[in-house]
Amino acid sequence: MLLAVELWQSLRHLPVDGLGTVTASFGIASWRRGESADALLLRADSGVYAAK
C-alpha cells in the first residue's frame, strides 16, 4: 500500500510533456492462504474501481 501511495503522489505532482497532469488508481490486495491467483486479481481489480 505504501508503494501505491508513493507512486500516486509522484504522478500527481509531475506533469507529463504533452499531456499535463496524470492520475492513477491502484487496487491493493493481499494473498490469502488457499486463494487462487484469479481470486486475488479479482479482489485487486475491485480495489481499483473502489479507488476511482
mmCIF entry with sequence, helices, sheets and N, C-alpha, C, O atoms, coordinates in Angstrom:
data_MODEL
# 
_entry.id   MODEL 
# 
_entity.id                         1 
_entity.type                       polymer 
_entity.pdbx_number_of_molecules   1 
# 
_entity_poly.entity_id                      1 
_entity_poly.type                           'polypeptide(L)' 
_entity_poly.nstd_linkage                   no 
_entity_poly.nstd_monomer                   no 
_entity_poly.pdbx_seq_one_letter_code       MLLAVELWQSLRHLPVDGLGTVTASFGIASWRRGESADALLLRADSGVYAAK 
_entity_poly.pdbx_seq_one_letter_code_can   MLLAVELWQSLRHLPVDGLGTVTASFGIASWRRGESADALLLRADSGVYAAK 
_entity_poly.pdbx_strand_id                 A 
# 
loop_
_entity_poly_seq.entity_id 
_entity_poly_seq.num 
_entity_poly_seq.mon_id 
_entity_poly_seq.hetero 
1 1  MET n 
1 2  LEU n 
1 3  LEU n 
1 4  ALA n 
1 5  VAL n 
1 6  GLU n 
1 7  LEU n 
1 8  TRP n 
1 9  GLN n 
1 10 SER n 
1 11 LEU n 
1 12 ARG n 
1 13 HIS n 
1 14 LEU n 
1 15 PRO n 
1 16 VAL n 
1 17 ASP n 
1 18 GLY n 
1 19 LEU n 
1 20 GLY n 
1 21 THR n 
1 22 VAL n 
1 23 THR n 
1 24 ALA n 
1 25 SER n 
1 26 PHE n 
1 27 GLY n 
1 28 ILE n 
1 29 ALA n 
1 30 SER n 
1 31 TRP n 
1 32 ARG n 
1 33 ARG n 
1 34 GLY n 
1 35 GLU n 
1 36 SER n 
1 37 ALA n 
1 38 ASP n 
1 39 ALA n 
1 40 LEU n 
1 41 LEU n 
1 42 LEU n 
1 43 ARG n 
1 44 ALA n 
1 45 ASP n 
1 46 SER n 
1 47 GLY n 
1 48 VAL n 
1 49 TYR n 
1 50 ALA n 
1 51 ALA n 
1 52 LYS n 
# 
_struct_asym.id          A 
_struct_asym.entity_id   1 
# 
loop_
_struct_conf.conf_type_id 
_struct_conf.id 
_struct_conf.pdbx_PDB_helix_id 
_struct_conf.beg_label_comp_id 
_struct_conf.beg_label_asym_id 
_struct_conf.beg_label_seq_id 
_struct_conf.pdbx_beg_PDB_ins_code 
_struct_conf.end_label_comp_id 
_struct_conf.end_label_asym_id 
_struct_conf.end_label_seq_id 
_struct_conf.pdbx_end_PDB_ins_code 
_struct_conf.beg_auth_comp_id 
_struct_conf.beg_auth_asym_id 
_struct_conf.beg_auth_seq_id 
_struct_conf.end_auth_comp_id 
_struct_conf.end_auth_asym_id 
_struct_conf.end_auth_seq_id 
_struct_conf.pdbx_PDB_helix_class 
_struct_conf.details 
_struct_conf.pdbx_PDB_helix_length 
HELX_P HELX_P1 AA1 LEU A 2  ? HIS A 13 ? LEU A 2  HIS A 13 1 ? 12 
HELX_P HELX_P2 AA2 ALA A 37 ? ALA A 51 ? ALA A 37 ALA A 51 1 ? 15 
# 
_struct_conf_type.id          HELX_P 
_struct_conf_type.criteria    ? 
_struct_conf_type.reference   ? 
# 
loop_
_atom_site.group_PDB 
_atom_site.id 
_atom_site.type_symbol 
_atom_site.label_atom_id 
_atom_site.label_alt_id 
_atom_site.label_comp_id 
_atom_site.label_asym_id 
_atom_site.label_entity_id 
_atom_site.label_seq_id 
_atom_site.pdbx_PDB_ins_code 
_atom_site.Cartn_x 
_atom_site.Cartn_y 
_atom_site.Cartn_z 
_atom_site.occupancy 
_atom_site.B_iso_or_equiv 
_atom_site.pdbx_formal_charge 
_atom_site.auth_seq_id 
_atom_site.auth_comp_id 
_atom_site.auth_asym_id 
_atom_site.auth_atom_id 
_atom_site.pdbx_PDB_model_num 
ATOM 1   N N  . MET A 1 1  ? 0.826   -1.184  0.000   1.00 0.00 ? 1  MET A N  1 
ATOM 2   C CA . MET A 1 1  ? 0.000   0.000   0.000   1.00 0.00 ? 1  MET A CA 1 
ATOM 3   C C  . MET A 1 1  ? 0.876   1.256   0.000   1.00 0.00 ? 1  MET A C  1 
ATOM 4   O O  . MET A 1 1  ? 0.564   2.240   -0.671  1.00 0.00 ? 1  MET A O  1 
ATOM 5   N N  . LEU A 1 2  ? 1.965   1.211   0.753   1.00 0.00 ? 2  LEU A N  1 
ATOM 6   C CA . LEU A 1 2  ? 2.853   2.375   0.799   1.00 0.00 ? 2  LEU A CA 1 
ATOM 7   C C  . LEU A 1 2  ? 3.436   2.692   -0.574  1.00 0.00 ? 2  LEU A C  1 
ATOM 8   O O  . LEU A 1 2  ? 3.563   3.860   -0.943  1.00 0.00 ? 2  LEU A O  1 
ATOM 9   N N  . LEU A 1 3  ? 3.787   1.665   -1.324  1.00 0.00 ? 3  LEU A N  1 
ATOM 10  C CA . LEU A 1 3  ? 4.320   1.878   -2.670  1.00 0.00 ? 3  LEU A CA 1 
ATOM 11  C C  . LEU A 1 3  ? 3.270   2.523   -3.571  1.00 0.00 ? 3  LEU A C  1 
ATOM 12  O O  . LEU A 1 3  ? 3.589   3.433   -4.336  1.00 0.00 ? 3  LEU A O  1 
ATOM 13  N N  . ALA A 1 4  ? 2.025   2.062   -3.488  1.00 0.00 ? 4  ALA A N  1 
ATOM 14  C CA . ALA A 1 4  ? 0.955   2.634   -4.305  1.00 0.00 ? 4  ALA A CA 1 
ATOM 15  C C  . ALA A 1 4  ? 0.746   4.108   -3.964  1.00 0.00 ? 4  ALA A C  1 
ATOM 16  O O  . ALA A 1 4  ? 0.569   4.928   -4.864  1.00 0.00 ? 4  ALA A O  1 
ATOM 17  N N  . VAL A 1 5  ? 0.764   4.449   -2.694  1.00 0.00 ? 5  VAL A N  1 
ATOM 18  C CA . VAL A 1 5  ? 0.595   5.850   -2.278  1.00 0.00 ? 5  VAL A CA 1 
ATOM 19  C C  . VAL A 1 5  ? 1.763   6.690   -2.784  1.00 0.00 ? 5  VAL A C  1 
ATOM 20  O O  . VAL A 1 5  ? 1.573   7.809   -3.260  1.00 0.00 ? 5  VAL A O  1 
ATOM 21  N N  . GLU A 1 6  ? 2.962   6.148   -2.680  1.00 0.00 ? 6  GLU A N  1 
ATOM 22  C CA . GLU A 1 6  ? 4.150   6.864   -3.147  1.00 0.00 ? 6  GLU A CA 1 
ATOM 23  C C  . GLU A 1 6  ? 4.085   7.116   -4.655  1.00 0.00 ? 6  GLU A C  1 
ATOM 24  O O  . GLU A 1 6  ? 4.384   8.217   -5.116  1.00 0.00 ? 6  GLU A O  1 
ATOM 25  N N  . LEU A 1 7  ? 3.697   6.107   -5.411  1.00 0.00 ? 7  LEU A N  1 
ATOM 26  C CA . LEU A 1 7  ? 3.560   6.269   -6.860  1.00 0.00 ? 7  LEU A CA 1 
ATOM 27  C C  . LEU A 1 7  ? 2.485   7.287   -7.201  1.00 0.00 ? 7  LEU A C  1 
ATOM 28  O O  . LEU A 1 7  ? 2.685   8.137   -8.068  1.00 0.00 ? 7  LEU A O  1 
ATOM 29  N N  . TRP A 1 8  ? 1.352   7.207   -6.529  1.00 0.00 ? 8  TRP A N  1 
ATOM 30  C CA . TRP A 1 8  ? 0.241   8.134   -6.761  1.00 0.00 ? 8  TRP A CA 1 
ATOM 31  C C  . TRP A 1 8  ? 0.673   9.572   -6.490  1.00 0.00 ? 8  TRP A C  1 
ATOM 32  O O  . TRP A 1 8  ? 0.392   10.463  -7.292  1.00 0.00 ? 8  TRP A O  1 
ATOM 33  N N  . GLN A 1 9  ? 1.343   9.803   -5.384  1.00 0.00 ? 9  GLN A N  1 
ATOM 34  C CA . GLN A 1 9  ? 1.795   11.148  -5.045  1.00 0.00 ? 9  GLN A CA 1 
ATOM 35  C C  . GLN A 1 9  ? 2.811   11.668  -6.062  1.00 0.00 ? 9  GLN A C  1 
ATOM 36  O O  . GLN A 1 9  ? 2.789   12.847  -6.416  1.00 0.00 ? 9  GLN A O  1 
ATOM 37  N N  . SER A 1 10 ? 3.688   10.803  -6.524  1.00 0.00 ? 10 SER A N  1 
ATOM 38  C CA . SER A 1 10 ? 4.676   11.210  -7.523  1.00 0.00 ? 10 SER A CA 1 
ATOM 39  C C  . SER A 1 10 ? 4.010   11.590  -8.836  1.00 0.00 ? 10 SER A C  1 
ATOM 40  O O  . SER A 1 10 ? 4.372   12.592  -9.453  1.00 0.00 ? 10 SER A O  1 
ATOM 41  N N  . LEU A 1 11 ? 3.047   10.798  -9.261  1.00 0.00 ? 11 LEU A N  1 
ATOM 42  C CA . LEU A 1 11 ? 2.362   11.051  -10.526 1.00 0.00 ? 11 LEU A CA 1 
ATOM 43  C C  . LEU A 1 11 ? 1.576   12.350  -10.513 1.00 0.00 ? 11 LEU A C  1 
ATOM 44  O O  . LEU A 1 11 ? 1.592   13.094  -11.494 1.00 0.00 ? 11 LEU A O  1 
ATOM 45  N N  . ARG A 1 12 ? 0.898   12.628  -9.431  1.00 0.00 ? 12 ARG A N  1 
ATOM 46  C CA . ARG A 1 12 ? 0.025   13.797  -9.418  1.00 0.00 ? 12 ARG A CA 1 
ATOM 47  C C  . ARG A 1 12 ? 0.790   15.108  -9.295  1.00 0.00 ? 12 ARG A C  1 
ATOM 48  O O  . ARG A 1 12 ? 0.209   16.177  -9.482  1.00 0.00 ? 12 ARG A O  1 
ATOM 49  N N  . HIS A 1 13 ? 2.078   15.046  -8.983  1.00 0.00 ? 13 HIS A N  1 
ATOM 50  C CA . HIS A 1 13 ? 2.876   16.259  -8.846  1.00 0.00 ? 13 HIS A CA 1 
ATOM 51  C C  . HIS A 1 13 ? 3.813   16.503  -10.029 1.00 0.00 ? 13 HIS A C  1 
ATOM 52  O O  . HIS A 1 13 ? 4.443   17.559  -10.102 1.00 0.00 ? 13 HIS A O  1 
ATOM 53  N N  . LEU A 1 14 ? 3.917   15.560  -10.944 1.00 0.00 ? 14 LEU A N  1 
ATOM 54  C CA . LEU A 1 14 ? 4.820   15.707  -12.082 1.00 0.00 ? 14 LEU A CA 1 
ATOM 55  C C  . LEU A 1 14 ? 4.044   15.725  -13.392 1.00 0.00 ? 14 LEU A C  1 
ATOM 56  O O  . LEU A 1 14 ? 3.561   14.682  -13.832 1.00 0.00 ? 14 LEU A O  1 
ATOM 57  N N  . PRO A 1 15 ? 3.914   16.894  -14.025 1.00 0.00 ? 15 PRO A N  1 
ATOM 58  C CA . PRO A 1 15 ? 3.213   16.935  -15.318 1.00 0.00 ? 15 PRO A CA 1 
ATOM 59  C C  . PRO A 1 15 ? 3.989   16.158  -16.387 1.00 0.00 ? 15 PRO A C  1 
ATOM 60  O O  . PRO A 1 15 ? 5.220   16.144  -16.383 1.00 0.00 ? 15 PRO A O  1 
ATOM 61  N N  . VAL A 1 16 ? 3.274   15.528  -17.279 1.00 0.00 ? 16 VAL A N  1 
ATOM 62  C CA . VAL A 1 16 ? 3.864   14.764  -18.370 1.00 0.00 ? 16 VAL A CA 1 
ATOM 63  C C  . VAL A 1 16 ? 3.816   15.625  -19.629 1.00 0.00 ? 16 VAL A C  1 
ATOM 64  O O  . VAL A 1 16 ? 2.761   16.150  -19.984 1.00 0.00 ? 16 VAL A O  1 
ATOM 65  N N  . ASP A 1 17 ? 4.953   15.770  -20.299 1.00 0.00 ? 17 ASP A N  1 
ATOM 66  C CA . ASP A 1 17 ? 5.017   16.595  -21.511 1.00 0.00 ? 17 ASP A CA 1 
ATOM 67  C C  . ASP A 1 17 ? 3.948   16.189  -22.510 1.00 0.00 ? 17 ASP A C  1 
ATOM 68  O O  . ASP A 1 17 ? 3.803   15.011  -22.838 1.00 0.00 ? 17 ASP A O  1 
ATOM 69  N N  . GLY A 1 18 ? 3.212   17.160  -22.983 1.00 0.00 ? 18 GLY A N  1 
ATOM 70  C CA . GLY A 1 18 ? 2.180   16.920  -23.978 1.00 0.00 ? 18 GLY A CA 1 
ATOM 71  C C  . GLY A 1 18 ? 0.865   16.414  -23.416 1.00 0.00 ? 18 GLY A C  1 
ATOM 72  O O  . GLY A 1 18 ? -0.132  16.362  -24.136 1.00 0.00 ? 18 GLY A O  1 
ATOM 73  N N  . LEU A 1 19 ? 0.841   16.037  -22.135 1.00 0.00 ? 19 LEU A N  1 
ATOM 74  C CA . LEU A 1 19 ? -0.383  15.515  -21.532 1.00 0.00 ? 19 LEU A CA 1 
ATOM 75  C C  . LEU A 1 19 ? -0.881  16.365  -20.372 1.00 0.00 ? 19 LEU A C  1 
ATOM 76  O O  . LEU A 1 19 ? -2.088  16.514  -20.179 1.00 0.00 ? 19 LEU A O  1 
ATOM 77  N N  . GLY A 1 20 ? 0.022   16.909  -19.620 1.00 0.00 ? 20 GLY A N  1 
ATOM 78  C CA . GLY A 1 20 ? -0.358  17.645  -18.417 1.00 0.00 ? 20 GLY A CA 1 
ATOM 79  C C  . GLY A 1 20 ? -0.296  16.725  -17.213 1.00 0.00 ? 20 GLY A C  1 
ATOM 80  O O  . GLY A 1 20 ? 0.592   15.879  -17.106 1.00 0.00 ? 20 GLY A O  1 
ATOM 81  N N  . THR A 1 21 ? -1.237  16.897  -16.317 1.00 0.00 ? 21 THR A N  1 
ATOM 82  C CA . THR A 1 21 ? -1.268  16.099  -15.093 1.00 0.00 ? 21 THR A CA 1 
ATOM 83  C C  . THR A 1 21 ? -1.852  14.719  -15.367 1.00 0.00 ? 21 THR A C  1 
ATOM 84  O O  . THR A 1 21 ? -2.865  14.590  -16.055 1.00 0.00 ? 21 THR A O  1 
ATOM 85  N N  . VAL A 1 22 ? -1.219  13.705  -14.835 1.00 0.00 ? 22 VAL A N  1 
ATOM 86  C CA . VAL A 1 22 ? -1.668  12.318  -14.992 1.00 0.00 ? 22 VAL A CA 1 
ATOM 87  C C  . VAL A 1 22 ? -2.190  11.825  -13.652 1.00 0.00 ? 22 VAL A C  1 
ATOM 88  O O  . VAL A 1 22 ? -1.612  12.118  -12.606 1.00 0.00 ? 22 VAL A O  1 
ATOM 89  N N  . THR A 1 23 ? -3.279  11.079  -13.687 1.00 0.00 ? 23 THR A N  1 
ATOM 90  C CA . THR A 1 23 ? -3.816  10.492  -12.465 1.00 0.00 ? 23 THR A CA 1 
ATOM 91  C C  . THR A 1 23 ? -3.682  8.982   -12.533 1.00 0.00 ? 23 THR A C  1 
ATOM 92  O O  . THR A 1 23 ? -3.441  8.418   -13.601 1.00 0.00 ? 23 THR A O  1 
ATOM 93  N N  . ALA A 1 24 ? -3.839  8.335   -11.394 1.00 0.00 ? 24 ALA A N  1 
ATOM 94  C CA . ALA A 1 24 ? -3.737  6.877   -11.350 1.00 0.00 ? 24 ALA A CA 1 
ATOM 95  C C  . ALA A 1 24 ? -4.620  6.348   -10.235 1.00 0.00 ? 24 ALA A C  1 
ATOM 96  O O  . ALA A 1 24 ? -4.848  7.026   -9.233  1.00 0.00 ? 24 ALA A O  1 
ATOM 97  N N  . SER A 1 25 ? -5.108  5.147   -10.414 1.00 0.00 ? 25 SER A N  1 
ATOM 98  C CA . SER A 1 25 ? -5.862  4.433   -9.388  1.00 0.00 ? 25 SER A CA 1 
ATOM 99  C C  . SER A 1 25 ? -5.194  3.088   -9.181  1.00 0.00 ? 25 SER A C  1 
ATOM 100 O O  . SER A 1 25 ? -4.767  2.445   -10.139 1.00 0.00 ? 25 SER A O  1 
ATOM 101 N N  . PHE A 1 26 ? -5.105  2.665   -7.936  1.00 0.00 ? 26 PHE A N  1 
ATOM 102 C CA . PHE A 1 26 ? -4.442  1.403   -7.621  1.00 0.00 ? 26 PHE A CA 1 
ATOM 103 C C  . PHE A 1 26 ? -5.393  0.516   -6.822  1.00 0.00 ? 26 PHE A C  1 
ATOM 104 O O  . PHE A 1 26 ? -6.126  0.996   -5.958  1.00 0.00 ? 26 PHE A O  1 
ATOM 105 N N  . GLY A 1 27 ? -5.372  -0.763  -7.115  1.00 0.00 ? 27 GLY A N  1 
ATOM 106 C CA . GLY A 1 27 ? -6.099  -1.746  -6.326  1.00 0.00 ? 27 GLY A CA 1 
ATOM 107 C C  . GLY A 1 27 ? -5.082  -2.610  -5.598  1.00 0.00 ? 27 GLY A C  1 
ATOM 108 O O  . GLY A 1 27 ? -4.155  -3.141  -6.211  1.00 0.00 ? 27 GLY A O  1 
ATOM 109 N N  . ILE A 1 28 ? -5.253  -2.747  -4.312  1.00 0.00 ? 28 ILE A N  1 
ATOM 110 C CA . ILE A 1 28 ? -4.300  -3.493  -3.497  1.00 0.00 ? 28 ILE A CA 1 
ATOM 111 C C  . ILE A 1 28 ? -5.017  -4.654  -2.830  1.00 0.00 ? 28 ILE A C  1 
ATOM 112 O O  . ILE A 1 28 ? -6.097  -4.487  -2.264  1.00 0.00 ? 28 ILE A O  1 
ATOM 113 N N  . ALA A 1 29 ? -4.415  -5.822  -2.898  1.00 0.00 ? 29 ALA A N  1 
ATOM 114 C CA . ALA A 1 29 ? -4.980  -6.997  -2.240  1.00 0.00 ? 29 ALA A CA 1 
ATOM 115 C C  . ALA A 1 29 ? -3.839  -7.873  -1.735  1.00 0.00 ? 29 ALA A C  1 
ATOM 116 O O  . ALA A 1 29 ? -2.805  -7.993  -2.391  1.00 0.00 ? 29 ALA A O  1 
ATOM 117 N N  . SER A 1 30 ? -4.023  -8.465  -0.602  1.00 0.00 ? 30 SER A N  1 
ATOM 118 C CA . SER A 1 30 ? -3.050  -9.406  -0.054  1.00 0.00 ? 30 SER A CA 1 
ATOM 119 C C  . SER A 1 30 ? -3.521  -10.818 -0.347  1.00 0.00 ? 30 SER A C  1 
ATOM 120 O O  . SER A 1 30 ? -4.713  -11.120 -0.286  1.00 0.00 ? 30 SER A O  1 
ATOM 121 N N  . TRP A 1 31 ? -2.560  -11.677 -0.666  1.00 0.00 ? 31 TRP A N  1 
ATOM 122 C CA . TRP A 1 31 ? -2.894  -13.067 -0.951  1.00 0.00 ? 31 TRP A CA 1 
ATOM 123 C C  . TRP A 1 31 ? -3.383  -13.748 0.318   1.00 0.00 ? 31 TRP A C  1 
ATOM 124 O O  . TRP A 1 31 ? -2.805  -13.575 1.391   1.00 0.00 ? 31 TRP A O  1 
ATOM 125 N N  . ARG A 1 32 ? -4.441  -14.516 0.187   1.00 0.00 ? 32 ARG A N  1 
ATOM 126 C CA . ARG A 1 32 ? -4.999  -15.284 1.303   1.00 0.00 ? 32 ARG A CA 1 
ATOM 127 C C  . ARG A 1 32 ? -4.676  -16.761 1.102   1.00 0.00 ? 32 ARG A C  1 
ATOM 128 O O  . ARG A 1 32 ? -4.737  -17.275 -0.015  1.00 0.00 ? 32 ARG A O  1 
ATOM 129 N N  . ARG A 1 33 ? -4.335  -17.428 2.187   1.00 0.00 ? 33 ARG A N  1 
ATOM 130 C CA . ARG A 1 33 ? -3.994  -18.851 2.116   1.00 0.00 ? 33 ARG A CA 1 
ATOM 131 C C  . ARG A 1 33 ? -5.106  -19.616 1.397   1.00 0.00 ? 33 ARG A C  1 
ATOM 132 O O  . ARG A 1 33 ? -6.283  -19.485 1.733   1.00 0.00 ? 33 ARG A O  1 
ATOM 133 N N  . GLY A 1 34 ? -4.721  -20.405 0.417   1.00 0.00 ? 34 GLY A N  1 
ATOM 134 C CA . GLY A 1 34 ? -5.667  -21.219 -0.327  1.00 0.00 ? 34 GLY A CA 1 
ATOM 135 C C  . GLY A 1 34 ? -6.371  -20.482 -1.461  1.00 0.00 ? 34 GLY A C  1 
ATOM 136 O O  . GLY A 1 34 ? -7.181  -21.073 -2.175  1.00 0.00 ? 34 GLY A O  1 
ATOM 137 N N  . GLU A 1 35 ? -6.072  -19.211 -1.629  1.00 0.00 ? 35 GLU A N  1 
ATOM 138 C CA . GLU A 1 35 ? -6.734  -18.406 -2.657  1.00 0.00 ? 35 GLU A CA 1 
ATOM 139 C C  . GLU A 1 35 ? -6.042  -18.604 -4.008  1.00 0.00 ? 35 GLU A C  1 
ATOM 140 O O  . GLU A 1 35 ? -4.818  -18.713 -4.083  1.00 0.00 ? 35 GLU A O  1 
ATOM 141 N N  . SER A 1 36 ? -6.839  -18.648 -5.058  1.00 0.00 ? 36 SER A N  1 
ATOM 142 C CA . SER A 1 36 ? -6.273  -18.768 -6.401  1.00 0.00 ? 36 SER A CA 1 
ATOM 143 C C  . SER A 1 36 ? -5.773  -17.402 -6.874  1.00 0.00 ? 36 SER A C  1 
ATOM 144 O O  . SER A 1 36 ? -6.152  -16.361 -6.337  1.00 0.00 ? 36 SER A O  1 
ATOM 145 N N  . ALA A 1 37 ? -4.926  -17.435 -7.880  1.00 0.00 ? 37 ALA A N  1 
ATOM 146 C CA . ALA A 1 37 ? -4.427  -16.190 -8.464  1.00 0.00 ? 37 ALA A CA 1 
ATOM 147 C C  . ALA A 1 37 ? -5.579  -15.381 -9.047  1.00 0.00 ? 37 ALA A C  1 
ATOM 148 O O  . ALA A 1 37 ? -5.590  -14.154 -8.945  1.00 0.00 ? 37 ALA A O  1 
ATOM 149 N N  . ASP A 1 38 ? -6.550  -16.062 -9.657  1.00 0.00 ? 38 ASP A N  1 
ATOM 150 C CA . ASP A 1 38 ? -7.704  -15.363 -10.232 1.00 0.00 ? 38 ASP A CA 1 
ATOM 151 C C  . ASP A 1 38 ? -8.493  -14.618 -9.157  1.00 0.00 ? 38 ASP A C  1 
ATOM 152 O O  . ASP A 1 38 ? -8.922  -13.485 -9.374  1.00 0.00 ? 38 ASP A O  1 
ATOM 153 N N  . ALA A 1 39 ? -8.683  -15.246 -8.007  1.00 0.00 ? 39 ALA A N  1 
ATOM 154 C CA . ALA A 1 39 ? -9.425  -14.608 -6.920  1.00 0.00 ? 39 ALA A CA 1 
ATOM 155 C C  . ALA A 1 39 ? -8.666  -13.397 -6.389  1.00 0.00 ? 39 ALA A C  1 
ATOM 156 O O  . ALA A 1 39 ? -9.271  -12.366 -6.091  1.00 0.00 ? 39 ALA A O  1 
ATOM 157 N N  . LEU A 1 40 ? -7.358  -13.515 -6.271  1.00 0.00 ? 40 LEU A N  1 
ATOM 158 C CA . LEU A 1 40 ? -6.531  -12.396 -5.817  1.00 0.00 ? 40 LEU A CA 1 
ATOM 159 C C  . LEU A 1 40 ? -6.640  -11.224 -6.790  1.00 0.00 ? 40 LEU A C  1 
ATOM 160 O O  . LEU A 1 40 ? -6.838  -10.083 -6.372  1.00 0.00 ? 40 LEU A O  1 
ATOM 161 N N  . LEU A 1 41 ? -6.510  -11.503 -8.083  1.00 0.00 ? 41 LEU A N  1 
ATOM 162 C CA . LEU A 1 41 ? -6.603  -10.443 -9.086  1.00 0.00 ? 41 LEU A CA 1 
ATOM 163 C C  . LEU A 1 41 ? -7.988  -9.816  -9.116  1.00 0.00 ? 41 LEU A C  1 
ATOM 164 O O  . LEU A 1 41 ? -8.111  -8.612  -9.338  1.00 0.00 ? 41 LEU A O  1 
ATOM 165 N N  . LEU A 1 42 ? -9.020  -10.598 -8.899  1.00 0.00 ? 42 LEU A N  1 
ATOM 166 C CA . LEU A 1 42 ? -10.381 -10.070 -8.860  1.00 0.00 ? 42 LEU A CA 1 
ATOM 167 C C  . LEU A 1 42 ? -10.550 -9.090  -7.705  1.00 0.00 ? 42 LEU A C  1 
ATOM 168 O O  . LEU A 1 42 ? -11.174 -8.041  -7.862  1.00 0.00 ? 42 LEU A O  1 
ATOM 169 N N  . ARG A 1 43 ? -9.990  -9.434  -6.539  1.00 0.00 ? 43 ARG A N  1 
ATOM 170 C CA . ARG A 1 43 ? -10.072 -8.528  -5.391  1.00 0.00 ? 43 ARG A CA 1 
ATOM 171 C C  . ARG A 1 43 ? -9.265  -7.259  -5.635  1.00 0.00 ? 43 ARG A C  1 
ATOM 172 O O  . ARG A 1 43 ? -9.704  -6.169  -5.270  1.00 0.00 ? 43 ARG A O  1 
ATOM 173 N N  . ALA A 1 44 ? -8.099  -7.387  -6.243  1.00 0.00 ? 44 ALA A N  1 
ATOM 174 C CA . ALA A 1 44 ? -7.283  -6.202  -6.568  1.00 0.00 ? 44 ALA A CA 1 
ATOM 175 C C  . ALA A 1 44 ? -8.001  -5.323  -7.591  1.00 0.00 ? 44 ALA A C  1 
ATOM 176 O O  . ALA A 1 44 ? -7.982  -4.097  -7.480  1.00 0.00 ? 44 ALA A O  1 
ATOM 177 N N  . ASP A 1 45 ? -8.625  -5.939  -8.575  1.00 0.00 ? 45 ASP A N  1 
ATOM 178 C CA . ASP A 1 45 ? -9.386  -5.199  -9.584  1.00 0.00 ? 45 ASP A CA 1 
ATOM 179 C C  . ASP A 1 45 ? -10.545 -4.449  -8.947  1.00 0.00 ? 45 ASP A C  1 
ATOM 180 O O  . ASP A 1 45 ? -10.835 -3.312  -9.320  1.00 0.00 ? 45 ASP A O  1 
ATOM 181 N N  . SER A 1 46 ? -11.206 -5.083  -7.990  1.00 0.00 ? 46 SER A N  1 
ATOM 182 C CA . SER A 1 46 ? -12.303 -4.413  -7.276  1.00 0.00 ? 46 SER A CA 1 
ATOM 183 C C  . SER A 1 46 ? -11.774 -3.198  -6.523  1.00 0.00 ? 46 SER A C  1 
ATOM 184 O O  . SER A 1 46 ? -12.460 -2.182  -6.408  1.00 0.00 ? 46 SER A O  1 
ATOM 185 N N  . GLY A 1 47 ? -10.553 -3.308  -6.012  1.00 0.00 ? 47 GLY A N  1 
ATOM 186 C CA . GLY A 1 47 ? -9.940  -2.177  -5.326  1.00 0.00 ? 47 GLY A CA 1 
ATOM 187 C C  . GLY A 1 47 ? -9.684  -1.005  -6.244  1.00 0.00 ? 47 GLY A C  1 
ATOM 188 O O  . GLY A 1 47 ? -9.802  0.146   -5.824  1.00 0.00 ? 47 GLY A O  1 
ATOM 189 N N  . VAL A 1 48 ? -9.333  -1.276  -7.501  1.00 0.00 ? 48 VAL A N  1 
ATOM 190 C CA . VAL A 1 48 ? -9.132  -0.202  -8.468  1.00 0.00 ? 48 VAL A CA 1 
ATOM 191 C C  . VAL A 1 48 ? -10.428 0.566   -8.679  1.00 0.00 ? 48 VAL A C  1 
ATOM 192 O O  . VAL A 1 48 ? -10.433 1.797   -8.674  1.00 0.00 ? 48 VAL A O  1 
ATOM 193 N N  . TYR A 1 49 ? -11.517 -0.154  -8.862  1.00 0.00 ? 49 TYR A N  1 
ATOM 194 C CA . TYR A 1 49 ? -12.800 0.519   -9.083  1.00 0.00 ? 49 TYR A CA 1 
ATOM 195 C C  . TYR A 1 49 ? -13.238 1.293   -7.837  1.00 0.00 ? 49 TYR A C  1 
ATOM 196 O O  . TYR A 1 49 ? -13.835 2.362   -7.959  1.00 0.00 ? 49 TYR A O  1 
ATOM 197 N N  . ALA A 1 50 ? -12.956 0.778   -6.663  1.00 0.00 ? 50 ALA A N  1 
ATOM 198 C CA . ALA A 1 50 ? -13.297 1.489   -5.425  1.00 0.00 ? 50 ALA A CA 1 
ATOM 199 C C  . ALA A 1 50 ? -12.459 2.763   -5.300  1.00 0.00 ? 50 ALA A C  1 
ATOM 200 O O  . ALA A 1 50 ? -12.938 3.775   -4.788  1.00 0.00 ? 50 ALA A O  1 
ATOM 201 N N  . ALA A 1 51 ? -11.202 2.713   -5.770  1.00 0.00 ? 51 ALA A N  1 
ATOM 202 C CA . ALA A 1 51 ? -10.314 3.876   -5.680  1.00 0.00 ? 51 ALA A CA 1 
ATOM 203 C C  . ALA A 1 51 ? -10.741 4.995   -6.623  1.00 0.00 ? 51 ALA A C  1 
ATOM 204 O O  . ALA A 1 51 ? -10.496 6.171   -6.355  1.00 0.00 ? 51 ALA A O  1 
ATOM 205 N N  . LYS A 1 52 ? -11.380 4.621   -7.728  1.00 0.00 ? 52 LYS A N  1 
ATOM 206 C CA . LYS A 1 52 ? -11.812 5.632   -8.699  1.00 0.00 ? 52 LYS A CA 1 
ATOM 207 C C  . LYS A 1 52 ? -12.980 6.373   -8.139  1.00 0.00 ? 52 LYS A C  1 
ATOM 208 O O  . LYS A 1 52 ? -13.509 7.274   -8.789  1.00 0.00 ? 52 LYS A O  1 
# 
